[in-house]
Amino acid sequence: LSASRRLHRRLVRAFPHEFRLKHGDELEQLGDDALPFVWKHYGPIGVLRVLAAALWGLVAEYAEEFRQDLRYAFRCLAATPVFTTLAVASLALCIGMASLYPISITAYEMPAPGIGDHDELASPMLPLPYPFYEEYAKQDDLFEASAAYLGPTQVSFGDGDDRRRAAAHLVTLDYFSTLRVVPAAGRFFDPETDGPGTAPVVVVSHGFWRQRLNGQAAIGSTLRINGKDATLVGVAPEGFRGAFPRFPGEVFIPLSVGPEFAPELRGGLLQDLDATRFRPLFRLAEGVTLREAEAAVQVITRNLDEGKPEERRISEQRTIELV
């Protein structure tokens, strides 16, 4: 009986504020007086009916308040048609964007076309400085292969009046081999022949080769990228535009070209411990789980953060999770 009284009081106190001011004390007193009588003559079933009636009244009161608020809102909107039109349009736009969100996430998580054995790949959820990637890549017991890229960024393609913009990825030389992508034509980057100090080379997506180059540019031909000559050495397989479909690229340029060819690399970007612009990619070694690799990467990150102010520590700003 005492529990029933407490529950009845809580239901009464849950009514809207204005209703409680008018009838709250009266209802509480009514419950305290009626429940003993109901319990004595009708037992638990009668008490449950009293509580159910209080609950139903609570729902009905809020429904009535909502109806009144809705009528008031419609009257206000009708009085200001311009504002109403803008509000409805904004709401429709937000709903449309929200409905596309699951599609975008799915596109991000789905493996890009052309990648081999994608279930062995892992990548931090957020970009990191290049020196961090270099330390991760040294863990041969964890990673069979590793690569990193910056992008998408914009490069100019062509000369003079024909100059256009293209989305580019600046990638390590082992980018394609780590992803186990097979070229549709030509070859991909080779650490032995395409390293620092060599002539610039590029790989293009199949769509770029077909649409921008009309499917006619031969392997070994010269392209003008950022106002400089670069040799076309390969064409990626159809559909492949980078490791993550959500961040597509059309032109793939090795990081070894240096800042003279790729202005994004100026200012010692590859040595900057604070520039979180690179996305590492790892192919897990046989027998290594994602959680084991993640734990090791977090330890390395904390070690690299030693000596840095707290506000600049990568390990303090984000959790290094692999996906």
Short mmCIF file of the C-alpha atoms (twelve columns), coordinates in Angstrom:
data_MODEL
# 
_entry.id   MODEL 
# 
loop_
_atom_site.group_PDB 
_atom_site.id 
_atom_site.type_symbol 
_atom_site.label_atom_id 
_atom_site.label_alt_id 
_atom_site.label_comp_id 
_atom_site.label_asym_id 
_atom_site.label_seq_id 
_atom_site.Cartn_x 
_atom_site.Cartn_y 
_atom_site.Cartn_z 
_atom_site.pdbx_PDB_model_num 
ATOM 1   C CA . LEU A 1   0.000   0.000   0.000   1 
ATOM 2   C CA . SER A 2   2.812   2.447   0.840   1 
ATOM 3   C CA . ALA A 3   4.498   1.684   -2.475  1 
ATOM 4   C CA . SER A 4   1.212   2.397   -4.275  1 
ATOM 5   C CA . ARG A 5   0.923   5.764   -2.540  1 
ATOM 6   C CA . ARG A 6   4.481   6.743   -3.520  1 
ATOM 7   C CA . LEU A 7   3.870   5.743   -7.132  1 
ATOM 8   C CA . HIS A 8   0.605   7.715   -7.214  1 
ATOM 9   C CA . ARG A 9   2.360   10.829  -5.877  1 
ATOM 10  C CA . ARG A 10  5.088   10.485  -8.521  1 
ATOM 11  C CA . LEU A 11  2.472   10.253  -11.261 1 
ATOM 12  C CA . VAL A 12  0.693   13.355  -9.949  1 
ATOM 13  C CA . ARG A 13  3.983   15.287  -9.771  1 
ATOM 14  C CA . ALA A 14  4.753   14.339  -13.364 1 
ATOM 15  C CA . PHE A 15  1.754   16.317  -14.668 1 
ATOM 16  C CA . PRO A 16  2.436   19.629  -16.492 1 
ATOM 17  C CA . HIS A 17  3.367   22.535  -14.261 1 
ATOM 18  C CA . GLU A 18  0.171   24.567  -14.722 1 
ATOM 19  C CA . PHE A 19  -2.005  21.521  -14.065 1 
ATOM 20  C CA . ARG A 20  -0.104  20.765  -10.835 1 
ATOM 21  C CA . LEU A 21  -0.569  24.345  -9.622  1 
ATOM 22  C CA . LYS A 22  -4.354  23.990  -9.985  1 
ATOM 23  C CA . HIS A 23  -4.990  20.366  -9.016  1 
ATOM 24  C CA . GLY A 24  -1.743  18.817  -7.746  1 
ATOM 25  C CA . ASP A 25  -2.386  19.013  -4.011  1 
ATOM 26  C CA . GLU A 26  -5.978  17.941  -4.433  1 
ATOM 27  C CA . LEU A 27  -5.025  14.847  -6.463  1 
ATOM 28  C CA . GLU A 28  -2.289  13.818  -4.048  1 
ATOM 29  C CA . GLN A 29  -4.711  14.067  -1.105  1 
ATOM 30  C CA . LEU A 30  -7.361  12.188  -3.056  1 
ATOM 31  C CA . GLY A 31  -4.934  9.353   -3.708  1 
ATOM 32  C CA . ASP A 32  -3.814  9.162   -0.081  1 
ATOM 33  C CA . ASP A 33  -7.465  8.943   1.045   1 
ATOM 34  C CA . ALA A 34  -8.777  6.635   -1.683  1 
ATOM 35  C CA . LEU A 35  -6.023  4.037   -1.936  1 
ATOM 36  C CA . PRO A 36  -6.545  2.506   1.574   1 
ATOM 37  C CA . PHE A 37  -10.271 2.189   0.878   1 
ATOM 38  C CA . VAL A 38  -9.665  0.656   -2.565  1 
ATOM 39  C CA . TRP A 39  -7.054  -1.732  -1.188  1 
ATOM 40  C CA . LYS A 40  -9.418  -2.870  1.566   1 
ATOM 41  C CA . HIS A 41  -12.475 -3.458  -0.603  1 
ATOM 42  C CA . TYR A 42  -11.058 -4.280  -4.050  1 
ATOM 43  C CA . GLY A 43  -7.529  -5.511  -3.373  1 
ATOM 44  C CA . PRO A 44  -4.486  -5.170  -5.699  1 
ATOM 45  C CA . ILE A 45  -6.614  -5.120  -8.848  1 
ATOM 46  C CA . GLY A 46  -8.479  -2.057  -7.632  1 
ATOM 47  C CA . VAL A 47  -5.224  -0.269  -6.757  1 
ATOM 48  C CA . LEU A 48  -3.841  -1.033  -10.214 1 
ATOM 49  C CA . ARG A 49  -6.954  0.489   -11.767 1 
ATOM 50  C CA . VAL A 50  -6.478  3.692   -9.750  1 
ATOM 51  C CA . LEU A 51  -2.836  3.940   -10.832 1 
ATOM 52  C CA . ALA A 52  -3.780  3.189   -14.444 1 
ATOM 53  C CA . ALA A 53  -6.365  5.983   -14.349 1 
ATOM 54  C CA . ALA A 54  -3.725  8.405   -13.049 1 
ATOM 55  C CA . LEU A 55  -1.321  7.330   -15.802 1 
ATOM 56  C CA . TRP A 56  -3.982  7.726   -18.473 1 
ATOM 57  C CA . GLY A 57  -4.802  11.192  -17.182 1 
ATOM 58  C CA . LEU A 58  -1.113  12.098  -17.312 1 
ATOM 59  C CA . VAL A 59  -0.858  11.051  -20.977 1 
ATOM 60  C CA . ALA A 60  -4.089  12.815  -21.890 1 
ATOM 61  C CA . GLU A 61  -3.012  16.071  -20.244 1 
ATOM 62  C CA . TYR A 62  0.302   16.157  -22.136 1 
ATOM 63  C CA . ALA A 63  -1.518  15.323  -25.377 1 
ATOM 64  C CA . GLU A 64  -3.855  18.269  -24.815 1 
ATOM 65  C CA . GLU A 65  -0.915  20.606  -24.137 1 
ATOM 66  C CA . PHE A 66  0.781   19.385  -27.303 1 
ATOM 67  C CA . ARG A 67  -2.406  19.985  -29.306 1 
ATOM 68  C CA . GLN A 68  -2.652  23.538  -27.993 1 
ATOM 69  C CA . ASP A 69  1.024   24.245  -28.698 1 
ATOM 70  C CA . LEU A 70  0.615   22.862  -32.217 1 
ATOM 71  C CA . ARG A 71  -2.390  25.088  -32.918 1 
ATOM 72  C CA . TYR A 72  -0.461  28.113  -31.670 1 
ATOM 73  C CA . ALA A 73  2.535   27.204  -33.837 1 
ATOM 74  C CA . PHE A 74  0.371   26.883  -36.967 1 
ATOM 75  C CA . ARG A 75  -1.247  30.261  -36.285 1 
ATOM 76  C CA . CYS A 76  2.189   31.873  -35.963 1 
ATOM 77  C CA . LEU A 77  3.427   30.225  -39.163 1 
ATOM 78  C CA . ALA A 78  0.321   31.285  -41.074 1 
ATOM 79  C CA . ALA A 79  0.935   34.886  -40.009 1 
ATOM 80  C CA . THR A 80  4.478   34.835  -41.459 1 
ATOM 81  C CA . PRO A 81  4.377   32.945  -44.810 1 
ATOM 82  C CA . VAL A 82  7.931   33.874  -45.861 1 
ATOM 83  C CA . PHE A 83  9.428   32.521  -42.648 1 
ATOM 84  C CA . THR A 84  7.231   29.417  -42.957 1 
ATOM 85  C CA . THR A 85  8.489   28.711  -46.478 1 
ATOM 86  C CA . LEU A 86  12.134  29.065  -45.403 1 
ATOM 87  C CA . ALA A 87  11.581  26.892  -42.323 1 
ATOM 88  C CA . VAL A 88  9.917   24.089  -44.311 1 
ATOM 89  C CA . ALA A 89  12.628  24.212  -46.980 1 
ATOM 90  C CA . SER A 90  15.396  24.073  -44.346 1 
ATOM 91  C CA . LEU A 91  13.706  21.168  -42.585 1 
ATOM 92  C CA . ALA A 92  13.340  19.257  -45.844 1 
ATOM 93  C CA . LEU A 93  17.021  19.848  -46.662 1 
ATOM 94  C CA . CYS A 94  18.130  18.608  -43.231 1 
ATOM 95  C CA . ILE A 95  15.973  15.496  -43.498 1 
ATOM 96  C CA . GLY A 96  17.407  14.767  -46.937 1 
ATOM 97  C CA . MET A 97  20.997  15.146  -45.707 1 
ATOM 98  C CA . ALA A 98  20.272  12.949  -42.701 1 
ATOM 99  C CA . SER A 99  18.840  10.240  -44.936 1 
ATOM 100 C CA . LEU A 100 22.057  10.252  -46.991 1 
ATOM 101 C CA . TYR A 101 24.266  9.839   -43.898 1 
ATOM 102 C CA . PRO A 102 23.951  6.023   -43.670 1 
ATOM 103 C CA . ILE A 103 24.740  5.812   -47.381 1 
ATOM 104 C CA . SER A 104 27.918  7.877   -46.875 1 
ATOM 105 C CA . ILE A 105 29.032  5.740   -43.953 1 
ATOM 106 C CA . THR A 106 28.417  2.586   -45.965 1 
ATOM 107 C CA . ALA A 107 30.443  4.001   -48.841 1 
ATOM 108 C CA . TYR A 108 33.299  4.789   -46.451 1 
ATOM 109 C CA . GLU A 109 33.307  1.324   -44.902 1 
ATOM 110 C CA . MET A 110 32.899  -0.658  -48.120 1 
ATOM 111 C CA . PRO A 111 36.221  -1.726  -49.688 1 
ATOM 112 C CA . ALA A 112 37.287  0.191   -52.766 1 
ATOM 113 C CA . PRO A 113 37.097  -1.706  -56.072 1 
ATOM 114 C CA . GLY A 114 40.373  -3.351  -57.033 1 
ATOM 115 C CA . ILE A 115 41.810  -3.840  -53.514 1 
ATOM 116 C CA . GLY A 116 43.025  -7.353  -52.782 1 
ATOM 117 C CA . ASP A 117 42.311  -9.139  -49.471 1 
ATOM 118 C CA . HIS A 118 40.738  -6.023  -47.990 1 
ATOM 119 C CA . ASP A 119 39.849  -7.845  -44.760 1 
ATOM 120 C CA . GLU A 120 43.561  -7.835  -43.845 1 
ATOM 121 C CA . LEU A 121 43.794  -4.031  -44.048 1 
ATOM 122 C CA . ALA A 122 43.594  -1.601  -41.127 1 
ATOM 123 C CA . SER A 123 43.777  2.177   -40.873 1 
ATOM 124 C CA . PRO A 124 43.525  4.736   -38.051 1 
ATOM 125 C CA . MET A 125 40.154  6.467   -38.003 1 
ATOM 126 C CA . LEU A 126 41.724  9.935   -38.234 1 
ATOM 127 C CA . PRO A 127 44.742  11.421  -40.069 1 
ATOM 128 C CA . LEU A 128 48.109  11.505  -38.286 1 
ATOM 129 C CA . PRO A 129 51.538  13.153  -38.745 1 
ATOM 130 C CA . TYR A 130 53.889  11.443  -41.191 1 
ATOM 131 C CA . PRO A 131 56.617  10.707  -38.568 1 
ATOM 132 C CA . PHE A 132 54.022  8.733   -36.598 1 
ATOM 133 C CA . TYR A 133 53.329  6.606   -39.666 1 
ATOM 134 C CA . GLU A 134 57.052  5.981   -40.128 1 
ATOM 135 C CA . GLU A 135 57.300  4.600   -36.590 1 
ATOM 136 C CA . TYR A 136 54.222  2.423   -37.047 1 
ATOM 137 C CA . ALA A 137 55.617  1.041   -40.294 1 
ATOM 138 C CA . LYS A 138 58.726  -0.261  -38.506 1 
ATOM 139 C CA . GLN A 139 56.629  -2.841  -36.623 1 
ATOM 140 C CA . ASP A 140 57.348  -5.788  -38.919 1 
ATOM 141 C CA . ASP A 141 55.925  -8.229  -36.377 1 
ATOM 142 C CA . LEU A 142 52.545  -6.479  -36.633 1 
ATOM 143 C CA . PHE A 143 52.324  -5.308  -40.228 1 
ATOM 144 C CA . GLU A 144 53.185  -7.252  -43.341 1 
ATOM 145 C CA . ALA A 145 53.107  -4.033  -45.368 1 
ATOM 146 C CA . SER A 146 52.246  -0.385  -44.794 1 
ATOM 147 C CA . ALA A 147 51.655  2.807   -46.735 1 
ATOM 148 C CA . ALA A 148 50.328  6.325   -46.230 1 
ATOM 149 C CA . TYR A 149 48.740  9.048   -48.311 1 
ATOM 150 C CA . LEU A 150 47.706  12.686  -48.155 1 
ATOM 151 C CA . GLY A 151 44.560  13.732  -49.922 1 
ATOM 152 C CA . PRO A 152 42.522  14.454  -51.739 1 
ATOM 153 C CA . THR A 153 44.280  17.656  -52.680 1 
ATOM 154 C CA . GLN A 154 44.055  19.723  -55.847 1 
ATOM 155 C CA . VAL A 155 46.594  19.805  -58.666 1 
ATOM 156 C CA . SER A 156 46.561  21.591  -62.003 1 
ATOM 157 C CA . PHE A 157 46.524  19.446  -65.116 1 
ATOM 158 C CA . GLY A 158 47.526  20.731  -68.534 1 
ATOM 159 C CA . ASP A 159 48.925  24.082  -69.678 1 
ATOM 160 C CA . GLY A 160 47.635  27.507  -70.661 1 
ATOM 161 C CA . ASP A 161 43.956  27.677  -71.570 1 
ATOM 162 C CA . ASP A 162 43.668  23.883  -71.212 1 
ATOM 163 C CA . ARG A 163 44.734  23.917  -67.568 1 
ATOM 164 C CA . ARG A 164 42.152  22.239  -65.325 1 
ATOM 165 C CA . ARG A 165 41.941  21.006  -61.753 1 
ATOM 166 C CA . ALA A 166 42.120  17.404  -60.653 1 
ATOM 167 C CA . ALA A 167 41.836  15.604  -57.311 1 
ATOM 168 C CA . ALA A 168 45.144  14.045  -56.312 1 
ATOM 169 C CA . HIS A 169 46.567  11.760  -53.636 1 
ATOM 170 C CA . LEU A 170 50.188  12.077  -52.544 1 
ATOM 171 C CA . VAL A 171 51.172  8.527   -51.674 1 
ATOM 172 C CA . THR A 172 54.122  6.510   -50.440 1 
ATOM 173 C CA . LEU A 173 55.850  4.359   -53.055 1 
ATOM 174 C CA . ASP A 174 54.419  1.140   -51.580 1 
ATOM 175 C CA . TYR A 175 50.827  2.435   -51.607 1 
ATOM 176 C CA . PHE A 176 49.553  0.219   -54.417 1 
ATOM 177 C CA . SER A 177 51.532  -2.861  -53.374 1 
ATOM 178 C CA . THR A 178 50.147  -2.597  -49.826 1 
ATOM 179 C CA . LEU A 179 46.613  -2.457  -51.227 1 
ATOM 180 C CA . ARG A 180 47.418  -5.289  -53.679 1 
ATOM 181 C CA . VAL A 181 45.948  -3.363  -56.577 1 
ATOM 182 C CA . VAL A 182 46.710  -4.619  -60.100 1 
ATOM 183 C CA . PRO A 183 47.218  -1.924  -62.782 1 
ATOM 184 C CA . ALA A 184 44.916  -1.832  -65.786 1 
ATOM 185 C CA . ALA A 185 47.887  -0.648  -67.839 1 
ATOM 186 C CA . GLY A 186 51.565  -0.003  -67.206 1 
ATOM 187 C CA . ARG A 187 52.931  -0.301  -63.674 1 
ATOM 188 C CA . PHE A 188 52.737  1.279   -60.255 1 
ATOM 189 C CA . PHE A 189 55.479  2.989   -58.260 1 
ATOM 190 C CA . ASP A 190 58.743  1.184   -57.647 1 
ATOM 191 C CA . PRO A 191 60.878  2.167   -54.608 1 
ATOM 192 C CA . GLU A 192 64.047  1.269   -56.548 1 
ATOM 193 C CA . THR A 193 63.387  3.473   -59.586 1 
ATOM 194 C CA . ASP A 194 60.973  6.158   -58.395 1 
ATOM 195 C CA . GLY A 195 62.645  7.332   -55.183 1 
ATOM 196 C CA . PRO A 196 63.793  10.849  -54.240 1 
ATOM 197 C CA . GLY A 197 65.866  12.589  -56.894 1 
ATOM 198 C CA . THR A 198 64.319  10.712  -59.830 1 
ATOM 199 C CA . ALA A 199 62.118  12.197  -62.540 1 
ATOM 200 C CA . PRO A 200 58.477  12.702  -61.433 1 
ATOM 201 C CA . VAL A 201 56.056  9.892   -62.309 1 
ATOM 202 C CA . VAL A 202 52.291  9.631   -61.870 1 
ATOM 203 C CA . VAL A 203 49.531  7.045   -61.952 1 
ATOM 204 C CA . VAL A 204 45.993  8.040   -62.959 1 
ATOM 205 C CA . SER A 205 42.612  6.509   -62.287 1 
ATOM 206 C CA . HIS A 206 40.892  4.604   -65.062 1 
ATOM 207 C CA . GLY A 207 38.151  7.242   -65.242 1 
ATOM 208 C CA . PHE A 208 40.700  10.073  -65.544 1 
ATOM 209 C CA . TRP A 209 42.543  8.206   -68.287 1 
ATOM 210 C CA . ARG A 210 39.304  7.588   -70.206 1 
ATOM 211 C CA . GLN A 211 37.638  11.001  -69.729 1 
ATOM 212 C CA . ARG A 212 40.467  13.518  -69.334 1 
ATOM 213 C CA . LEU A 213 43.013  11.743  -71.564 1 
ATOM 214 C CA . ASN A 214 40.377  10.332  -73.962 1 
ATOM 215 C CA . GLY A 215 41.732  6.842   -73.346 1 
ATOM 216 C CA . GLN A 216 44.606  7.622   -75.709 1 
ATOM 217 C CA . ALA A 217 47.565  8.672   -73.530 1 
ATOM 218 C CA . ALA A 218 50.200  5.962   -73.813 1 
ATOM 219 C CA . ILE A 219 52.205  4.660   -70.918 1 
ATOM 220 C CA . GLY A 220 55.427  6.663   -70.877 1 
ATOM 221 C CA . SER A 221 53.835  9.838   -72.233 1 
ATOM 222 C CA . THR A 222 54.353  13.189  -70.517 1 
ATOM 223 C CA . LEU A 223 51.647  14.935  -68.512 1 
ATOM 224 C CA . ARG A 224 51.766  18.498  -67.212 1 
ATOM 225 C CA . ILE A 225 50.997  18.452  -63.488 1 
ATOM 226 C CA . ASN A 226 51.305  21.677  -61.469 1 
ATOM 227 C CA . GLY A 227 53.104  23.234  -64.416 1 
ATOM 228 C CA . LYS A 228 55.826  20.531  -64.475 1 
ATOM 229 C CA . ASP A 229 56.434  17.443  -66.580 1 
ATOM 230 C CA . ALA A 230 55.622  14.020  -65.172 1 
ATOM 231 C CA . THR A 231 55.742  10.629  -66.821 1 
ATOM 232 C CA . LEU A 232 52.584  8.534   -66.903 1 
ATOM 233 C CA . VAL A 233 53.669  5.082   -65.726 1 
ATOM 234 C CA . GLY A 234 50.358  3.397   -64.952 1 
ATOM 235 C CA . VAL A 235 46.563  3.366   -65.009 1 
ATOM 236 C CA . ALA A 236 44.640  2.078   -61.996 1 
ATOM 237 C CA . PRO A 237 41.946  -0.587  -62.463 1 
ATOM 238 C CA . GLU A 238 38.446  0.536   -63.329 1 
ATOM 239 C CA . GLY A 239 36.568  1.830   -60.280 1 
ATOM 240 C CA . PHE A 240 39.641  2.331   -58.093 1 
ATOM 241 C CA . ARG A 241 39.994  5.950   -56.945 1 
ATOM 242 C CA . GLY A 242 41.854  5.471   -53.702 1 
ATOM 243 C CA . ALA A 243 41.830  3.365   -50.561 1 
ATOM 244 C CA . PHE A 244 38.596  4.964   -49.303 1 
ATOM 245 C CA . PRO A 245 35.795  5.658   -51.810 1 
ATOM 246 C CA . ARG A 246 34.685  8.597   -49.674 1 
ATOM 247 C CA . PHE A 247 37.962  10.421  -50.408 1 
ATOM 248 C CA . PRO A 248 38.505  9.787   -54.141 1 
ATOM 249 C CA . GLY A 249 41.539  10.753  -56.169 1 
ATOM 250 C CA . GLU A 250 42.171  10.939  -59.920 1 
ATOM 251 C CA . VAL A 251 45.935  11.410  -59.974 1 
ATOM 252 C CA . PHE A 252 48.348  9.535   -57.711 1 
ATOM 253 C CA . ILE A 253 51.714  11.204  -57.089 1 
ATOM 254 C CA . PRO A 254 54.547  9.679   -55.023 1 
ATOM 255 C CA . LEU A 255 55.678  11.654  -51.971 1 
ATOM 256 C CA . SER A 256 59.210  11.297  -53.290 1 
ATOM 257 C CA . VAL A 257 58.616  14.111  -55.839 1 
ATOM 258 C CA . GLY A 258 59.270  16.648  -53.083 1 
ATOM 259 C CA . PRO A 259 57.867  20.145  -52.459 1 
ATOM 260 C CA . GLU A 260 59.077  21.512  -55.829 1 
ATOM 261 C CA . PHE A 261 56.470  19.362  -57.572 1 
ATOM 262 C CA . ALA A 262 53.898  19.108  -54.746 1 
ATOM 263 C CA . PRO A 263 53.556  22.420  -52.839 1 
ATOM 264 C CA . GLU A 264 51.616  20.632  -50.063 1 
ATOM 265 C CA . LEU A 265 54.911  19.153  -48.869 1 
ATOM 266 C CA . ARG A 266 56.541  22.531  -48.226 1 
ATOM 267 C CA . GLY A 267 57.551  23.639  -44.760 1 
ATOM 268 C CA . GLY A 268 58.940  20.265  -43.744 1 
ATOM 269 C CA . LEU A 269 55.528  18.589  -43.708 1 
ATOM 270 C CA . LEU A 270 57.063  15.102  -43.702 1 
ATOM 271 C CA . GLN A 271 58.980  15.933  -40.509 1 
ATOM 272 C CA . ASP A 272 56.202  17.847  -38.734 1 
ATOM 273 C CA . LEU A 273 55.047  16.023  -35.577 1 
ATOM 274 C CA . ASP A 274 51.889  18.138  -35.366 1 
ATOM 275 C CA . ALA A 275 50.598  18.019  -38.962 1 
ATOM 276 C CA . THR A 276 47.759  15.491  -38.831 1 
ATOM 277 C CA . ARG A 277 47.286  15.162  -42.590 1 
ATOM 278 C CA . PHE A 278 48.356  11.620  -43.487 1 
ATOM 279 C CA . ARG A 279 46.240  8.484   -43.480 1 
ATOM 280 C CA . PRO A 280 48.301  5.353   -42.763 1 
ATOM 281 C CA . LEU A 281 47.300  1.987   -44.218 1 
ATOM 282 C CA . PHE A 282 48.452  -1.313  -42.744 1 
ATOM 283 C CA . ARG A 283 48.203  -4.902  -43.913 1 
ATOM 284 C CA . LEU A 284 48.150  -7.011  -40.774 1 
ATOM 285 C CA . ALA A 285 50.744  -9.751  -40.440 1 
ATOM 286 C CA . GLU A 286 49.480  -13.311 -40.252 1 
ATOM 287 C CA . GLY A 287 48.007  -14.135 -36.853 1 
ATOM 288 C CA . VAL A 288 47.870  -10.501 -35.665 1 
ATOM 289 C CA . THR A 289 44.440  -9.274  -34.555 1 
ATOM 290 C CA . LEU A 290 43.131  -5.773  -35.028 1 
ATOM 291 C CA . ARG A 291 43.068  -5.135  -31.272 1 
ATOM 292 C CA . GLU A 292 46.704  -6.268  -30.840 1 
ATOM 293 C CA . ALA A 293 47.834  -3.893  -33.576 1 
ATOM 294 C CA . GLU A 294 45.713  -1.099  -32.130 1 
ATOM 295 C CA . ALA A 295 47.240  -1.490  -28.672 1 
ATOM 296 C CA . ALA A 296 50.775  -1.391  -30.106 1 
ATOM 297 C CA . VAL A 297 49.991  1.703   -32.182 1 
ATOM 298 C CA . GLN A 298 48.649  3.500   -29.104 1 
ATOM 299 C CA . VAL A 299 51.862  2.756   -27.175 1 
ATOM 300 C CA . ILE A 300 53.975  4.122   -30.031 1 
ATOM 301 C CA . THR A 301 51.779  7.225   -30.199 1 
ATOM 302 C CA . ARG A 302 52.252  7.955   -26.489 1 
ATOM 303 C CA . ASN A 303 56.025  7.509   -26.827 1 
ATOM 304 C CA . LEU A 304 56.138  9.958   -29.741 1 
ATOM 305 C CA . ASP A 305 54.124  12.455  -27.699 1 
ATOM 306 C CA . GLU A 306 56.687  12.556  -24.891 1 
ATOM 307 C CA . GLY A 307 58.120  16.020  -24.395 1 
ATOM 308 C CA . LYS A 308 55.258  17.742  -26.254 1 
ATOM 309 C CA . PRO A 309 52.894  20.133  -24.438 1 
ATOM 310 C CA . GLU A 310 49.685  18.415  -23.411 1 
ATOM 311 C CA . GLU A 311 47.536  20.417  -25.818 1 
ATOM 312 C CA . ARG A 312 49.698  19.202  -28.751 1 
ATOM 313 C CA . ARG A 313 49.767  15.527  -27.841 1 
ATOM 314 C CA . ILE A 314 48.056  13.329  -30.409 1 
ATOM 315 C CA . SER A 315 47.312  10.704  -27.760 1 
ATOM 316 C CA . GLU A 316 45.487  13.316  -25.653 1 
ATOM 317 C CA . GLN A 317 43.406  14.638  -28.538 1 
ATOM 318 C CA . ARG A 318 42.103  11.379  -29.983 1 
ATOM 319 C CA . THR A 319 41.901  7.654   -29.435 1 
ATOM 320 C CA . ILE A 320 43.933  5.794   -32.039 1 
ATOM 321 C CA . GLU A 321 41.491  3.172   -33.279 1 
ATOM 322 C CA . LEU A 322 42.052  0.987   -36.289 1 
ATOM 323 C CA . VAL A 323 39.257  0.134   -38.691 1 
# 
